[in-house]
Every structure is written in structure tokens, then in C-alpha cells.
Amino acid sequence: MKILLIAGHGGTPYDSGAVGNGYTEAVETRRMANAVAPLLRAYGFEAELYDQSEDAYKVVTQGGSLPLSGVSYVLEFHLNAAANDAAGNGVTTGSEIWVHTNEQGVTVEQAVLRRIAALGFKNRGVKRSSSLAVLKHVFKRGISHALIETCFIDDRDDMELYGREFDDIARAIADGVAEGFGKAGTDTVKEDDEMVEQKRIHIDGKDYSCEVIEKEGYNYVKLASLTQAGYSVTYDAATKTPGIAAPQTRAEVPDGDSAVQAAIDKVQAVCGLEEQTMAYLRRYQYGDDLLRKLADAMN
């Protein structure tokens, strides 16, 4: 199977793409394409690099065409922008992939995003468009195309993680493509003394396909896999600590005022609830308001 890897921007006259946090998009897209290519070849794909002196966008918008003979899949690399978070806020803005509006399946793209998200990036999902120039050009020729926005170049948290995990991001992309196309050996991978497998996990009444680490007879679900169920995976850049927040909950609960404490005491006394139950209620996104309303209703 032949895969064409396109690095976004560049060309003549030179288009740098987005710039931020000491990085230039056109430079980084070439770095990533060059890193992913040999990893795909190791899986048995015929990975071909598009001429990196060219800007594919300019070529197709000026009436030119891309070398798509024999190509079955196109990966186009970019870095996103418009997060406007140069100082960093402790969480990543994340990764997304664009496919054509009429693309039938997104198994490959979902596998890639899931693996990138496992490194600490927010999974922004697979998105669709029929107006992106290169994507439209490729899809018109009956070839599936994925435009990877690896992360946000103007988000300090994204780019610090990108800098640390560059090689693993490239590996995540290649592994995700291999998994999506059913290459042998991608459902189970070895991580030190741990075995990572794809398993169906029951969360809040629904089943999800998650990356599960099996070690010493126990199963551990990767934090990033829980994003499917609406959980938010966070990353504290200061302490370099990952975290997770349940849907509609607060990662940290601020100290309440006297009215909130009075409501907590009343609801707990009337209903006979335990301390841990009250703590759970307060973690709800609107927990303080909820407790005040419950206390008012008991008057």
C-alpha cells in the first residue's frame, strides 16, 4: 500500500505557516513527515515523501496536480494556531484530524488521534471539510486524505509537550495508521513490562474501545482513552502531572463561602448523607448552586 506524506507550507515564495514558541510550522511539518516515513516503511507500507521544496496548497490552487499515481492514502502534516496561549495555562489545546465531508470511514484517523492523545494532548476529534484545497484535490481522485493538525503552535503547553515527545508523536501516527489499516502486531504493543491492548470497557452504562495496560494480572485504562466517555484529560505543565476530570465536574473545588457551608450542613443533616457523598456533589460543575437550592427547598 502506497502512502503519500505531504508537509504543509514552504515552497517558493516561502510560506512559513504559523509561527509560535520558537517553532515554524513549515519546518516542523517536514521534520514530522521525515520522522513518520521510515516508521511506516517498517510496517511494510510504501511511504513516499512529497517534494519538500514545494507547497502542495500553492500547486493545487494554481492549477497543478499532485503525484497520486498508485497512492492509496495521503497524510498531510500541519500545526494548528489561534489558541493564543503563549504563556501556557497548564492544559493542552490538542490535536485534530480533518477528512473530506464525504469520507466514509475514519477508523485510521481515530486510531492516530487516540495514540497522540495518550501522550497528553487533548483529543479534539476527527473533523470534516470539503473546502480545504489539498484535501479536496486528493479526494476528487478517489483517494482518502487525512490532514493532521498535530497540536497548537501558539500554545506553550502544546509545544513543550511536542518538544519532549516528538519521536513518540511520530511513532503514534505511524502506529495509528498501521492499526487503522489492520497491520498485524498493532493491537498489542509492549511498553517496558506492561502489555497494552485494545479492550472494550464499560463506562457509565456504555461500552468504549480503550487502550488497556495489563500488568501483574490487573487492567489499567489509559487516561486519554476516557475522553471518549466525555472525561477531560489535563496536564499541569508546572508539576508535569497528568490528571482527569469527569464530565460536568470541577477538577478542583474552591473553598466555599458561609452560605455554601450552611447548605452543605443542612442537606447532610436532613438526608443523612456521608462526607464523601457531599464531596461528590460539590465536584459537580454547578455543585454549590445545587446544594443551595436543595437547602432552600428543605426550609
C-alpha positions as CSV (number, residue, x, y, z in Angstrom):
1,M,0.0,0.0,0.0
2,K,1.4,3.4,-1.0
3,I,1.0,6.4,1.3
4,L,2.0,9.9,0.2
5,L,3.3,12.2,3.0
6,I,2.8,15.9,2.4
7,A,4.5,18.5,4.6
8,G,2.4,21.7,4.7
9,H,3.5,25.2,3.7
10,G,7.0,26.0,2.5
11,G,7.5,26.4,-1.3
12,T,8.6,29.4,-3.3
13,P,7.8,32.1,-2.4
14,Y,8.3,30.7,1.0
15,D,5.2,30.3,3.3
16,S,6.3,29.8,6.9
17,G,2.9,28.8,8.0
18,A,2.1,29.6,11.6
19,V,4.9,30.6,14.0
20,G,5.0,30.4,17.8
21,N,7.0,29.4,20.8
22,G,10.2,29.3,18.8
23,Y,8.8,27.0,16.2
24,T,7.9,27.4,12.5
25,E,5.2,25.3,11.0
26,A,6.8,24.7,7.6
27,V,9.9,23.4,9.3
28,E,8.1,21.2,11.8
29,T,5.8,19.6,9.1
30,R,8.9,18.5,7.3
31,R,10.5,17.1,10.4
32,M,7.4,15.1,11.2
33,A,6.9,13.8,7.7
34,N,10.6,12.7,7.6
35,A,10.2,11.0,11.0
36,V,7.0,9.2,10.2
37,A,8.1,7.9,6.8
38,P,10.6,5.2,8.0
39,L,8.2,4.1,10.7
40,L,5.5,3.4,8.1
41,R,8.0,1.6,5.9
42,A,8.9,-0.7,8.9
43,Y,5.2,-1.7,8.8
44,G,5.5,-2.6,5.1
45,F,3.9,0.5,3.7
46,E,5.4,2.2,0.7
47,A,5.8,5.6,2.2
48,E,6.6,8.4,-0.3
49,L,7.5,12.0,0.6
50,Y,6.0,14.7,-1.5
51,D,8.7,17.1,-2.9
52,Q,9.5,19.2,0.2
53,S,10.7,22.2,-1.8
54,E,7.1,22.6,-2.9
55,D,3.9,23.9,-1.2
56,A,1.1,21.5,-2.2
57,Y,-1.5,24.1,-1.4
58,K,0.0,26.5,-4.0
59,V,0.4,23.7,-6.5
60,V,-3.2,22.7,-6.5
61,T,-4.7,26.2,-6.2
62,Q,-2.6,27.4,-9.2
63,G,-3.9,24.6,-11.4
64,G,-1.2,22.0,-10.8
65,S,-1.6,18.4,-9.7
66,L,0.0,16.1,-7.1
67,P,1.8,12.8,-7.9
68,L,-1.0,10.5,-6.9
69,S,-0.4,7.5,-9.2
70,G,-0.7,4.3,-7.2
71,V,-1.3,6.2,-3.9
72,S,-4.0,4.7,-1.6
73,Y,-3.8,7.2,1.2
74,V,-2.5,10.7,1.8
75,L,-1.2,12.2,5.1
76,E,-0.8,16.0,5.2
77,F,1.0,17.4,8.2
78,H,0.3,20.8,9.8
79,L,0.4,22.6,13.2
80,N,-2.7,24.4,14.3
81,A,-2.9,28.0,15.6
82,A,-5.3,30.5,17.2
83,A,-5.0,29.1,20.8
84,N,-3.4,32.4,21.8
85,D,-1.8,30.8,24.9
86,A,1.8,31.9,24.7
87,A,2.2,31.8,28.5
88,G,0.6,28.4,29.0
89,N,-2.4,27.6,31.1
90,G,-1.5,24.1,32.2
91,V,-3.6,22.2,29.7
92,T,-3.1,21.5,26.0
93,T,-5.4,22.7,23.3
94,G,-4.7,19.5,21.4
95,S,-4.8,17.5,18.2
96,E,-7.3,17.1,15.5
97,I,-7.6,15.5,12.0
98,W,-9.5,16.7,9.0
99,V,-11.0,14.4,6.4
100,H,-13.3,15.1,3.5
101,T,-17.0,15.6,4.2
102,N,-17.9,12.6,2.2
103,E,-15.2,10.3,3.6
104,Q,-16.9,7.0,4.5
105,G,-14.7,5.8,7.4
106,V,-12.4,7.4,9.9
107,T,-11.0,4.3,11.7
108,V,-7.4,5.2,10.8
109,E,-7.8,8.8,11.9
110,Q,-9.4,7.8,15.2
111,A,-6.6,5.4,15.9
112,V,-4.0,8.1,15.2
113,L,-5.7,10.6,17.5
114,R,-6.2,8.1,20.3
115,R,-2.4,7.4,20.3
116,I,-1.4,11.0,20.1
117,A,-3.8,11.8,23.0
118,A,-2.3,9.1,25.0
119,L,0.9,11.2,25.1
120,G,-1.0,14.1,26.9
121,F,-2.7,16.1,24.1
122,K,-6.4,16.8,24.2
123,N,-8.2,14.8,21.5
124,R,-10.2,17.3,19.5
125,G,-11.6,14.6,17.2
126,V,-12.0,13.9,13.5
127,K,-13.5,16.9,11.7
128,R,-14.8,17.2,8.1
129,S,-14.5,19.7,5.3
130,S,-15.0,19.9,1.6
131,S,-13.2,23.2,1.1
132,L,-9.6,22.5,2.2
133,A,-7.6,22.7,-1.1
134,V,-5.3,19.7,-1.0
135,L,-7.9,17.5,0.7
136,K,-10.4,18.4,-2.0
137,H,-7.9,17.8,-4.8
138,V,-7.0,14.4,-3.4
139,F,-10.5,13.2,-2.6
140,K,-11.7,14.1,-6.1
141,R,-9.3,11.5,-7.4
142,G,-10.9,8.8,-5.2
143,I,-8.1,8.8,-2.6
144,S,-8.6,9.1,1.2
145,H,-6.8,12.1,2.7
146,A,-6.1,13.0,6.3
147,L,-4.8,16.4,7.4
148,I,-3.2,16.1,10.8
149,E,-3.1,19.2,13.0
150,T,-0.6,17.8,15.4
151,C,-1.1,20.4,18.1
152,F,-1.2,24.2,18.5
153,I,2.0,26.1,17.7
154,D,0.8,29.1,19.8
155,D,0.0,27.1,22.9
156,R,3.0,26.9,25.2
157,D,1.7,23.7,26.8
158,D,1.2,22.0,23.5
159,M,4.7,22.9,22.2
160,E,6.5,22.0,25.4
161,L,4.9,18.6,25.2
162,Y,5.6,18.4,21.4
163,G,9.2,19.2,22.0
164,R,9.6,16.4,24.7
165,E,7.5,13.8,22.8
166,F,8.4,14.5,19.2
167,D,9.7,11.0,18.5
168,D,6.7,9.4,20.3
169,I,4.3,11.6,18.3
170,A,5.8,10.3,15.1
171,R,5.5,6.8,16.4
172,A,1.9,7.3,17.5
173,I,1.0,8.5,14.0
174,A,2.7,5.5,12.3
175,D,1.2,3.0,14.8
176,G,-2.2,4.5,14.4
177,V,-2.1,4.3,10.6
178,A,-0.9,0.7,10.9
179,E,-3.6,-0.1,13.4
180,G,-6.3,1.5,11.2
181,F,-5.3,-0.5,8.1
182,G,-5.2,-3.7,10.1
183,K,-1.4,-4.3,10.1
184,A,-0.5,-7.3,12.3
185,G,1.0,-6.5,15.7
186,T,-0.7,-3.2,16.3
187,D,-3.5,-4.3,18.7
188,T,-1.0,-5.3,21.3
189,V,2.3,-3.5,22.0
190,K,4.9,-3.9,24.7
191,E,5.7,-1.0,27.0
192,D,8.5,-2.0,29.3
193,D,7.0,-4.8,31.5
194,E,3.4,-3.8,30.5
195,M,1.2,-5.1,27.8
196,V,-1.0,-2.6,26.0
197,E,-4.2,-4.0,24.4
198,Q,-7.4,-2.7,22.9
199,K,-10.3,-3.8,25.1
200,R,-14.0,-2.9,25.4
201,I,-14.5,-1.0,28.7
202,H,-17.9,-0.4,30.3
203,I,-18.1,3.3,31.5
204,D,-21.2,4.9,32.8
205,G,-23.5,2.4,31.0
206,K,-21.8,2.5,27.6
207,D,-19.0,0.4,26.0
208,Y,-15.8,2.1,24.7
209,S,-12.7,0.8,23.0
210,C,-9.8,1.7,25.2
211,E,-6.1,1.2,25.5
212,V,-5.6,-1.0,28.5
213,I,-2.3,-1.7,30.2
214,E,-2.2,-5.2,31.7
215,K,0.4,-5.7,34.4
216,E,0.6,-8.4,37.1
217,G,-3.0,-9.5,36.4
218,Y,-4.5,-6.0,36.7
219,N,-6.0,-3.9,33.9
220,Y,-5.3,-0.2,33.9
221,V,-7.2,2.1,31.4
222,K,-5.1,4.9,29.9
223,L,-6.3,8.3,30.9
224,A,-6.6,9.5,27.3
225,S,-8.9,6.7,26.4
226,L,-11.5,8.0,28.8
227,T,-12.0,11.1,26.6
228,Q,-14.5,9.0,24.5
229,A,-16.7,9.0,27.6
230,G,-16.5,12.7,28.0
231,Y,-13.8,12.9,30.6
232,S,-11.2,15.7,30.2
233,V,-7.5,14.8,30.4
234,T,-5.5,17.6,31.8
235,Y,-1.7,18.2,32.1
236,D,-0.2,20.5,34.7
237,A,2.9,22.0,33.0
238,A,4.3,23.2,36.3
239,T,4.3,19.9,38.1
240,K,4.4,17.8,34.8
241,T,1.4,15.8,36.2
242,P,-1.4,14.4,34.1
243,G,-5.0,14.4,35.5
244,I,-8.6,13.7,34.6
245,A,-11.9,15.4,35.3
246,A,-15.2,13.6,35.0
247,P,-17.9,15.1,32.7
248,Q,-19.6,18.2,34.2
249,T,-17.2,18.2,37.2
250,R,-14.6,20.6,38.6
251,A,-11.0,19.3,38.7
252,E,-10.5,21.4,41.8
253,V,-13.2,22.6,44.2
254,P,-12.7,26.1,45.6
255,D,-13.3,26.9,49.2
256,G,-17.0,27.7,49.7
257,D,-18.4,30.7,51.5
258,S,-20.5,30.5,54.6
259,A,-23.8,30.2,52.7
260,V,-22.4,27.1,50.8
261,Q,-21.2,25.6,54.1
262,A,-24.6,26.2,55.7
263,A,-26.3,24.5,52.7
264,I,-23.9,21.5,53.0
265,D,-24.6,21.1,56.7
266,K,-28.4,21.3,56.2
267,V,-28.6,18.9,53.3
268,Q,-26.3,16.4,55.0
269,A,-28.2,16.6,58.3
270,V,-31.7,16.2,56.7
271,C,-30.7,13.5,54.2
272,G,-28.2,11.7,56.3
273,L,-25.5,11.7,53.6
274,E,-21.9,10.8,54.2
275,E,-19.0,13.3,53.8
276,Q,-17.8,11.6,50.7
277,T,-21.2,12.0,49.1
278,M,-21.2,15.7,49.9
279,A,-17.7,16.0,48.4
280,Y,-19.0,14.3,45.2
281,L,-21.9,16.7,45.0
282,R,-19.6,19.7,45.3
283,R,-17.4,18.4,42.5
284,Y,-20.4,18.7,40.1
285,Q,-19.8,21.7,37.9
286,Y,-22.8,23.6,39.5
287,G,-22.5,21.8,42.8
288,D,-22.5,24.9,45.1
289,D,-25.7,26.3,43.4
290,L,-27.3,22.8,43.5
291,L,-26.6,22.5,47.3
292,R,-28.0,25.9,48.0
293,K,-31.2,25.1,46.0
294,L,-31.6,21.8,47.9
295,A,-31.2,23.5,51.2
296,D,-33.7,26.2,50.3
297,A,-36.2,23.6,49.2
298,M,-35.8,22.0,52.7
299,N,-36.8,25.2,54.5
